[in-house]
Amino acid sequence: MAQQGAQLDRKNISCSICLDLLRDPVSLNCGHNYCMDCIKTHWDGEDCEQTYSCPQCRHTFSPRPVLVKSTMLAVLVEELKKTGLQAAPADHCYAGPADVACDFCTGRKLKALKSCLVCMVSYCEKHLQPHYESPAFKKHKLVEPSKDLQENLCCLHDEVKKMFCRTDQQCICYLCSVDEHKGHDTVSAAAERNERQRELDGSRLNIQQTIQDREKNLKVLQDEVDDINGSADKAVEQSEKTFAELIRLIRKTSSAVKQQVKSKQETEVSRVKDLQEKLEQEITELKRKDTELKTLSLTEDQNHFLTDFPSLPPLSDYTHSSSIDIRPLRYFEDVTAAVSQARDKLQDALKQTWTDLSLEETQVDDLLSQPEPKTRADFLKYATEITLDPNTANNHLLLSEGNRIATVIREKTSYSSYKHRFNSNLQALSKESLTGPCYVEVEWGEYGVHVAVAYKSISRAGDESGFGQNDKSWALRCNTHSYDFCFNKVQSRVSGPLSSRVGVYLDHSAGLLSFYSVSETNTMTLLHRVQTTFTQPLYAGVRFNSWSAGSTAEFIKLKDI
């Protein structure tokens, strides 16, 4: 009850704006109290410049009230402070269901700030102070708040687990080391932690160095992408300019040829028209003479006939038909032939250019593709580490050993729903893409698997999503009695020595995919080879032939061989 009364007093002398004890308290006419600075700041921020309101009851004041410090409230606050009364912790300081609570707090518990591995107790900020101030707690080990402190106690001897058994790989107490774990390789937990910490630090250094190397390689590749894009853009730009110039030249030449043909046309037409006009005049004159001669021939006066007859001009003065030059149209035919010849030469030149470029591209592809290895040692040079992607694994597949091993289980796993997960088939794809010459090996269990490579765009549901049941995956079906190659729903029997380990060699740029049987003596026998054109990056994958629990498939760590 006393505590409840203290809480009530605390509430009455707290500012409802800052939720802290009143500082320079002022009272409004409506009876509510605030810190002077808090209510001033609140009113300064209100939009209306004429009317001001109480933040609690919304009572309005006009004009703005003159604030005067409440001396009585100020004295009361100071007196309560002297008695040790402080503002209640905010709600976020109290421990919720997901938080670690202080073991020393009574009533409503505060959040723990630290847990002590010696005391096996969690402390809030207030109750933790003795650990910082008293020499008696100097050697105590403080860690982040933990709900699992009891796991540090031995369930047999109720002692703190300060030892580590390397034989059984578990933390134990001192009594366990001389009892249940007698004769085992035991060390202090601190010593084991230090040793493993050094290993962890070394691994981190290696990882960080690898990250740096990969980032450098990534930068080099990005620079190469930028160079490729820049070079391609420049080539397109220059080509467009060159073709534009070529088009302008062709148009200019076309215009010149057209002009020359038109000029020749006008000259020849003018020449012919002049001849036509001359002949028409001669025809008119001859018709007139013919009329005169006809008239003369009809006259009966012999004297008149004989007198006028000698005045007729000889016919030889007129243009003779043989003198008219009928020129052939060879000029225009020659122009047509010349233009056609120019077209053919340009066409041949362009064809030769593209042929040269295609040959050069083929030579580059030949340089990029590598000859297929012959021995297992040669294959191991292209060994690629493969891990399965949990976001693609069917919910009845359990991934382990760094996601290298897949095991069929009866119960569904706790994998989250994901759009890339296979729903209808017991299969999974690798995280890593297989783009260059690479080699992987898969060890399979007694029920058999499909060892496959597939495009990432493969369907995730339905029968057509199974490896080998579409045109986006190539799979070798492995059983205890036979092999079959599967592609696009077509299954072909494959002969070869049966083995529980299958090797897969892929040269993406060369379009080469080969499956090998790997014996216990590491003898490799080619089972099936595919020669095609791959249009997308490929990913390794396994598909289980049976839903029998316990069936496994493992991608072997070839780097360790």
C-alpha positions in Angstrom: 0.0 0.0 0.0 2.8 2.4 0.8 4.3 1.7 -2.5 1.0 2.3 -4.2 0.7 5.6 -2.4 4.1 6.6 -3.5 3.3 5.8 -7.1 0.1 8.0 -6.8 2.2 10.9 -5.4 4.7 10.4 -8.1 2.0 10.6 -10.8 0.5 13.8 -9.3 3.8 15.6 -9.3 4.9 14.5 -12.8 4.6 16.5 -16.0 2.2 14.9 -18.5 4.4 16.2 -21.4 7.9 15.0 -20.4 6.6 12.3 -18.0 9.3 13.3 -15.5 9.1 15.0 -12.1 8.0 18.6 -12.4 10.8 21.2 -13.0 9.8 24.8 -12.3 6.2 23.7 -11.9 3.4 26.0 -13.1 -0.4 25.6 -12.6 -3.0 26.5 -15.3 -6.4 27.8 -14.4 -7.9 24.4 -15.3 -5.9 22.9 -12.5 -3.3 20.9 -14.4 0.4 21.3 -13.7 3.4 21.3 -16.1 7.1 22.1 -16.3 7.4 25.7 -17.3 9.7 24.9 -20.3 7.4 22.0 -21.4 4.2 24.0 -21.6 6.0 27.0 -23.2 7.4 24.7 -25.9 4.0 23.1 -26.4 2.3 26.4 -26.9 5.1 27.7 -29.1 4.4 24.8 -31.4 0.6 25.3 -31.6 -0.7 26.6 -35.0 -3.2 29.1 -33.5 -1.6 32.3 -32.3 -4.7 33.6 -30.4 -6.0 30.6 -28.5 -4.0 28.2 -26.4 -5.1 24.9 -24.8 -4.3 22.5 -22.0 -2.6 19.4 -23.4 -4.7 17.2 -21.0 -8.3 18.6 -20.8 -8.0 20.8 -24.0 -9.4 23.8 -22.0 -8.6 26.9 -24.1 -7.1 30.2 -23.0 -7.1 33.6 -24.8 -4.9 35.5 -24.6 -1.9 33.3 -23.7 -1.7 33.0 -19.9 1.3 34.5 -18.1 3.1 31.6 -16.4 4.2 32.0 -12.8 6.2 29.3 -11.0 4.2 27.5 -8.3 6.3 27.8 -5.2 4.3 25.3 -3.2 4.6 22.6 -5.9 8.3 23.3 -6.3 8.9 22.8 -2.6 6.8 19.6 -2.6 8.8 18.1 -5.4 12.1 19.0 -3.8 11.0 17.4 -0.5 9.9 14.2 -2.2 13.3 14.1 -4.0 15.1 14.3 -0.7 13.1 11.3 0.6 14.3 9.3 -2.3 11.2 9.2 -4.4 12.1 9.1 -8.1 10.1 8.9 -11.2 8.8 5.5 -12.1 10.6 3.8 -14.9 9.0 4.1 -18.3 7.1 1.1 -19.5 9.8 0.2 -22.0 12.2 -0.4 -19.0 10.1 -3.2 -17.7 10.7 -6.8 -18.8 8.2 -8.2 -21.4 7.6 -11.8 -22.4 10.5 -11.8 -24.8 12.9 -10.0 -22.4 15.3 -11.3 -19.7 14.0 -10.1 -16.3 16.1 -9.0 -13.3 16.1 -11.8 -10.8 16.5 -9.3 -7.9 13.5 -7.1 -8.7 10.3 -7.6 -6.7 6.9 -6.9 -8.0 7.0 -5.8 -11.6 10.5 -6.7 -12.8 12.8 -4.5 -14.9 14.8 -5.7 -17.9 18.1 -7.3 -17.1 21.2 -5.4 -18.3 23.7 -8.2 -17.7 23.8 -11.9 -16.6 26.5 -13.2 -14.3 28.0 -16.6 -15.1 29.3 -17.0 -11.5 26.2 -15.9 -9.6 24.0 -17.5 -12.3 21.7 -14.5 -11.9 20.5 -11.7 -14.2 20.6 -8.0 -13.0 18.9 -4.8 -14.0 21.0 -1.6 -14.0 20.3 -0.8 -10.4 21.0 -4.3 -8.9 24.1 -4.7 -11.2 26.0 -1.8 -9.5 27.6 -3.9 -6.8 29.3 -6.0 -9.5 31.0 -2.8 -10.7 31.7 -1.2 -7.4 32.5 -4.1 -5.0 36.0 -5.8 -5.2 34.2 -9.1 -4.1 32.6 -9.3 -7.6 35.8 -8.4 -9.5 36.3 -11.9 -11.0 32.7 -12.5 -11.9 32.0 -13.0 -15.6 29.3 -10.6 -16.9 27.6 -11.4 -20.3 24.6 -10.2 -22.2 21.3 -11.1 -20.6 20.5 -14.7 -21.1 17.4 -16.8 -20.4 19.5 -20.0 -20.6 21.7 -19.5 -17.6 20.6 -22.7 -16.1 22.1 -24.6 -19.0 25.5 -23.5 -17.6 24.7 -25.6 -14.5 25.4 -29.4 -14.5 22.2 -31.2 -14.1 23.9 -34.0 -12.1 26.0 -32.0 -9.6 24.4 -28.5 -9.7 27.8 -27.0 -10.4 28.8 -24.5 -13.0 30.2 -26.1 -16.2 33.7 -24.8 -16.2 35.3 -27.7 -18.0 35.1 -29.0 -21.5 35.4 -32.7 -22.6 37.1 -32.9 -25.9 36.3 -36.6 -26.1 32.5 -36.1 -26.0 32.6 -32.5 -27.2 30.5 -31.1 -24.4 30.8 -28.7 -21.5 30.9 -30.4 -18.0 31.5 -29.4 -14.4 34.6 -30.2 -12.4 33.0 -33.2 -10.6 32.0 -34.7 -14.0 35.7 -34.6 -15.1 36.6 -36.9 -12.2 33.4 -39.0 -12.4 31.4 -39.7 -15.6 34.2 -38.3 -17.9 37.1 -39.7 -16.0 40.0 -40.6 -18.3 38.6 -38.3 -21.1 40.6 -35.5 -22.7 39.3 -32.6 -20.6 40.4 -29.0 -20.4 39.0 -25.8 -18.8 36.2 -24.3 -20.8 38.2 -21.0 -20.9 41.2 -22.8 -22.5 39.0 -24.5 -25.1 37.3 -21.2 -25.8 40.6 -19.5 -26.3 41.8 -22.2 -28.7 38.6 -22.2 -30.7 38.6 -18.5 -30.6 42.0 -18.5 -32.3 40.7 -21.0 -34.9 37.6 -18.8 -35.4 39.7 -15.7 -35.7 41.9 -17.5 -38.2 38.9 -18.6 -40.2 37.5 -15.1 -40.1 40.8 -13.7 -41.4 40.7 -16.3 -44.2 37.1 -15.4 -45.0 37.9 -11.7 -44.9 40.9 -12.2 -47.1 38.7 -14.3 -49.5 36.1 -11.5 -49.4 38.7 -9.0 -50.3 40.0 -11.1 -53.1 36.4 -11.7 -54.4 35.7 -8.0 -54.1 38.8 -7.2 -56.1 37.8 -9.8 -58.7 34.3 -8.4 -58.7 35.7 -4.9 -59.3 37.8 -6.3 -62.2 34.7 -8.0 -63.7 32.7 -4.9 -63.2 35.4 -2.8 -64.9 35.3 -5.4 -67.7 31.5 -5.1 -68.0 31.9 -1.3 -68.1 34.6 -1.6 -70.8 32.5 -4.1 -72.8 29.4 -1.8 -72.6 31.5 1.3 -73.4 33.2 -0.4 -76.3 29.9 -1.8 -77.6 28.2 1.6 -77.4 31.1 3.2 -79.1 31.1 0.6 -81.9 27.3 1.1 -82.4 27.8 4.9 -82.4 30.7 4.7 -84.9 28.9 2.2 -87.1 25.8 4.3 -87.2 27.9 7.3 -88.2 29.7 5.3 -90.9 26.5 3.8 -92.3 24.9 7.2 -92.2 27.9 8.6 -94.2 27.6 5.6 -96.5 23.8 6.2 -97.0 24.5 9.9 -97.7 27.2 8.9 -100.2 24.8 6.5 -101.9 22.0 9.1 -102.0 24.5 11.7 -103.4 25.7 9.3 -106.0 22.1 8.3 -106.8 21.2 12.0 -107.2 24.2 12.5 -109.5 23.3 9.5 -111.6 19.7 10.6 -111.8 20.9 14.1 -112.9 23.2 12.8 -115.5 20.5 10.5 -116.9 18.0 13.3 -117.0 20.5 15.6 -118.7 21.3 12.9 -121.3 17.6 12.3 -121.7 16.9 16.0 -122.4 19.8 16.2 -124.9 18.7 13.1 -126.9 15.0 14.1 -126.8 15.9 17.6 -128.0 18.0 16.1 -130.9 15.2 13.8 -132.0 12.6 16.5 -131.7 14.7 18.8 -133.9 14.8 16.0 -136.5 11.1 15.5 -136.1 10.4 19.2 -136.7 12.7 19.3 -139.8 11.0 16.3 -141.3 7.5 17.7 -140.6 8.5 20.9 -142.4 9.8 18.9 -145.3 6.6 16.8 -145.4 4.5 20.0 -145.5 6.7 21.4 -148.3 6.6 18.2 -150.3 2.8 18.0 -149.9 2.6 21.6 -151.2 4.8 20.7 -154.2 2.8 17.6 -154.8 -0.3 19.7 -154.9 1.3 22.0 -157.4 2.5 19.1 -159.5 -0.9 17.6 -159.4 -2.4 20.9 -160.6 0.2 21.2 -163.3 -0.4 17.6 -164.4 -4.1 18.4 -164.9 -3.6 21.6 -167.0 -4.6 21.2 -170.7 -2.5 24.2 -171.8 0.6 22.7 -173.1 2.5 26.0 -173.2 1.7 26.7 -169.6 2.7 23.1 -168.6 6.1 23.3 -170.4 6.8 26.8 -169.0 6.2 25.9 -165.3 7.7 22.4 -165.3 11.4 23.3 -165.2 10.9 25.4 -162.0 10.4 22.3 -159.8 13.2 21.7 -157.2 15.0 18.3 -157.4 14.0 15.8 -154.7 17.6 15.3 -153.7 17.6 18.6 -151.7 15.4 17.0 -149.0 16.5 14.9 -146.0 17.0 11.3 -146.9 15.8 8.5 -144.6 19.3 6.9 -144.5 20.7 10.1 -143.0 18.6 9.9 -139.9 20.7 8.5 -137.0 18.7 6.0 -134.9 20.9 5.7 -131.8 20.6 2.7 -129.6 19.7 3.0 -125.9 23.0 1.6 -124.7 23.8 4.7 -122.6 20.9 4.1 -120.2 21.5 0.4 -120.2 25.2 1.0 -119.2 24.0 3.2 -116.3 21.7 0.5 -115.0 24.5 -2.1 -115.3 27.0 0.2 -113.5 24.6 0.8 -110.6 23.8 -3.0 -110.3 27.6 -3.7 -110.4 28.2 -1.2 -107.6 25.4 -2.7 -105.6 26.8 -6.2 -106.0 30.3 -5.0 -104.9 28.9 -3.3 -101.8 26.9 -6.4 -101.0 30.0 -8.6 -101.3 32.1 -6.2 -99.2 29.4 -6.2 -96.4 29.1 -10.0 -96.5 32.9 -10.4 -96.3 33.0 -8.0 -93.3 30.4 -10.0 -91.3 32.1 -13.3 -92.3 35.4 -12.0 -90.9 33.7 -10.9 -87.7 31.9 -14.2 -87.3 35.2 -16.1 -87.8 36.8 -13.9 -85.2 34.0 -14.5 -82.7 34.3 -18.3 -83.3 38.0 -18.1 -82.6 37.4 -16.3 -79.3 34.9 -19.0 -78.3 37.4 -21.7 -79.2 40.0 -20.0 -77.0 37.5 -19.8 -74.1 36.5 -23.5 -74.3 38.8 -26.0 -72.8 39.6 -29.5 -74.0 37.7 -32.1 -72.0 39.9 -33.6 -69.2 41.0 -37.2 -69.5 42.1 -38.3 -66.0 40.5 -37.7 -62.6 43.4 -35.5 -61.7 42.6 -33.4 -64.7 38.9 -33.3 -63.7 39.8 -32.2 -60.1 41.6 -29.1 -61.5 38.1 -27.9 -62.3 36.6 -29.0 -59.0 33.8 -26.7 -57.8 32.4 -26.4 -54.3 28.6 -26.9 -54.3 26.1 -26.1 -51.6 22.3 -26.6 -51.9 20.1 -23.5 -51.7 17.6 -24.0 -48.8 15.2 -21.6 -50.6 14.8 -24.2 -53.3 14.8 -27.4 -51.2 11.5 -29.3 -50.9 10.0 -29.2 -47.4 10.7 -32.9 -46.9 14.5 -32.5 -47.5 16.8 -31.8 -44.6 20.0 -30.0 -45.5 23.1 -30.6 -43.4 27.0 -30.4 -43.4 26.9 -26.8 -44.7 24.0 -27.6 -47.0 26.1 -30.2 -48.9 24.0 -33.2 -47.8 20.3 -33.6 -48.5 18.3 -36.2 -46.6 14.6 -37.3 -47.1 12.5 -36.9 -43.9 8.9 -37.8 -43.1 8.0 -34.6 -41.3 8.0 -31.3 -43.0 10.9 -29.0 -42.2 10.5 -25.5 -40.9 11.6 -23.8 -44.2 9.6 -20.7 -44.8 7.3 -20.4 -47.8 9.3 -19.2 -50.7 8.5 -18.8 -54.4 11.6 -20.6 -55.6 10.9 -23.8 -53.5 10.2 -27.0 -55.2 6.7 -28.2 -54.1 6.0 -31.4 -56.2 9.4 -33.1 -56.4 12.0 -34.1 -53.8 14.7 -31.9 -55.2 16.9 -28.8 -54.7 19.2 -26.6 -56.7 22.6 -25.3 -55.8 23.4 -21.8 -54.7 26.4 -21.6 -57.0 25.9 -21.3 -60.8 28.1 -23.4 -63.1 29.3 -21.0 -65.9 32.8 -22.0 -66.7 34.5 -25.4 -67.0 33.7 -27.1 -63.7 33.5 -30.6 -62.2 31.3 -31.9 -59.3 30.7 -35.3 -57.7 27.6 -36.6 -56.0 27.5 -39.6 -53.6 24.0 -41.1 -53.5 22.3 -43.6 -51.1 20.4 -46.9 -51.6 17.2 -45.5 -53.1 18.8 -43.6 -56.0 18.7 -40.0 -57.2 18.6 -37.9 -60.4 21.9 -36.0 -60.7 21.2 -32.9 -62.8 22.0 -29.5 -64.1 19.2 -27.0 -64.7 18.3 -23.4 -65.5 17.1 -21.4 -62.6 14.0 -20.6 -64.6 12.8 -24.2 -64.3 9.2 -24.6 -63.0 8.7 -25.1 -59.2 5.5 -27.1 -59.2 3.8 -29.9 -61.1 5.3 -33.0 -62.8 7.0 -30.8 -65.4 9.2 -29.3 -62.6 11.1 -32.6 -62.1 14.7 -32.7 -63.3 14.7 -34.3 -66.8 11.0 -33.7 -67.4 11.4 -30.4 -69.3 13.7 -28.7 -71.7 15.4 -26.7 -68.9 17.2 -29.5 -67.2 19.4 -32.5 -68.0 19.5 -35.4 -65.5 21.2 -38.8 -65.0 18.8 -41.1 -63.2 20.9 -43.4 -60.9 19.5 -46.7 -59.5 21.2 -49.7 -57.9 20.7 -51.6 -61.2 20.8 -49.1 -64.0 21.4 -45.6 -65.3 19.0 -43.5 -67.5 19.5 -40.1 -69.1 16.5 -37.8 -69.0 15.7 -34.7 -71.0 12.4 -33.1 -71.9 10.4 -36.2 -70.7 12.5 -38.5 -72.9 14.3 -41.3 -70.9 17.2 -43.2 -72.5 19.0 -46.2 -71.0 22.7 -45.7 -70.3 25.2 -48.5 -70.0 28.2 -48.4 -67.7 29.6 -49.7 -64.4 27.3 -49.1 -61.5 28.6 -46.8 -58.7 27.2 -44.8 -55.9 29.3 -41.8 -57.0 28.6 -39.8 -60.1 30.9 -37.1 -61.6 29.5 -34.2 -63.7 31.7 -32.2 -66.0 30.3 -29.0 -67.6 31.9 -26.6 -70.1 29.1 -24.0 -70.5 30.7 -22.0 -73.3 31.4 -25.1 -75.3 27.9 -26.6 -74.7 29.5 -29.8 -73.3 27.9 -31.8 -70.4 29.3 -35.2 -69.4 28.3 -37.7 -66.7 30.8 -40.2 -65.3 30.7 -43.3 -63.1 33.4 -42.9 -60.4 34.6 -46.2 -58.8 36.0 -46.8 -55.4 39.5 -46.8 -56.9 38.7 -43.4 -58.5 38.4 -44.9 -62.0 36.2 -42.7 -64.2 34.0 -44.2 -67.0 32.0 -42.0 -69.3 28.3 -42.7 -69.1 26.7 -40.1 -71.3 27.8 -36.9 -73.1 25.5 -34.0 -74.2 26.6 -31.5 -76.9 24.2 -28.5 -77.1 24.0 -24.8 -76.7 23.3 -23.5 -73.2 21.4 -20.2 -73.2 21.3 -19.5 -69.5 23.6 -20.1 -66.4 23.2 -23.7 -65.1 22.9 -24.9 -61.5 23.6 -28.3 -60.1 20.8 -30.2 -58.5 19.6 -33.6 -57.1 16.2 -35.2 -57.2 15.3 -38.2 -55.1 13.7 -41.2 -56.8 11.9 -42.3 -53.7 10.1 -40.6 -50.8 11.6 -43.2 -48.4 13.0 -41.5 -45.3 16.7 -41.6 -44.8 17.6 -41.5 -48.5 20.6 -39.2 -48.9 22.7 -37.4 -51.6 26.0 -35.5 -50.9 28.0 -33.1 -52.9 31.6 -34.2 -52.2 34.2 -31.6 -51.1 36.6 -32.3 -53.9 39.1 -29.6 -52.6 39.9 -31.9 -49.7 40.8 -34.8 -52.0 
